[in-house]
């Protein structure tokens, strides 16, 4: 089975792909789980500061806007590839924002629109402006894409505690002091339970 599938925005190379190009398929319709992990759709590549979001209605990726201006994070760049797990929804009725569950895939930069099979290793529990805003932390299932290779949450905590702390603090401070509240860490089992609980196939 292929470990990584690429959705090329216009069948161009990754460096040429732009955030406003149309996708050939609808990634939001994909299932959350794969045989070896979960599907992750990359919106924002690692190492970038520009906020990009997937618009399900138009099936495009476009710059996120705040007060009519494109959002550029006034902080350090994203520490991993940030996006969402298709086939999930964090319901507003349970304190979420109504969007798909967020995921951060730790690897070198993957272009916007990439679909990567990922292995969840942790769950970062946050509240953002009063809403539940958990982040699944994962690594690529394809070992050739891995830059770290923790076996599970305990291994992640022991071998890569510095990286874990950086990720925690990045999400607490990137949008300004006091916007997010740290609610604790969960292990790989907690991450899977969070995905299962938010799976649209189970709702």
ABEGO torsion letter per residue (X at the ends): XBABBBBBAAGBBAAABBAABBBABBAAABBABBAAEBBBBBABBBGBABBBBBBAAAGBBBBBBBGGBBBBBBBBBBABBBBBBBGBBBBAAAGBAGBBBBBBBBBBBBBBGBBBBBBBABBBBBBBGGBBBBBBBBBBABAAABABBBABAAAAAAAAAAAAAAAAAAAAAAAEBGABBBAEBBBAAAAAAAAAAABAAAX
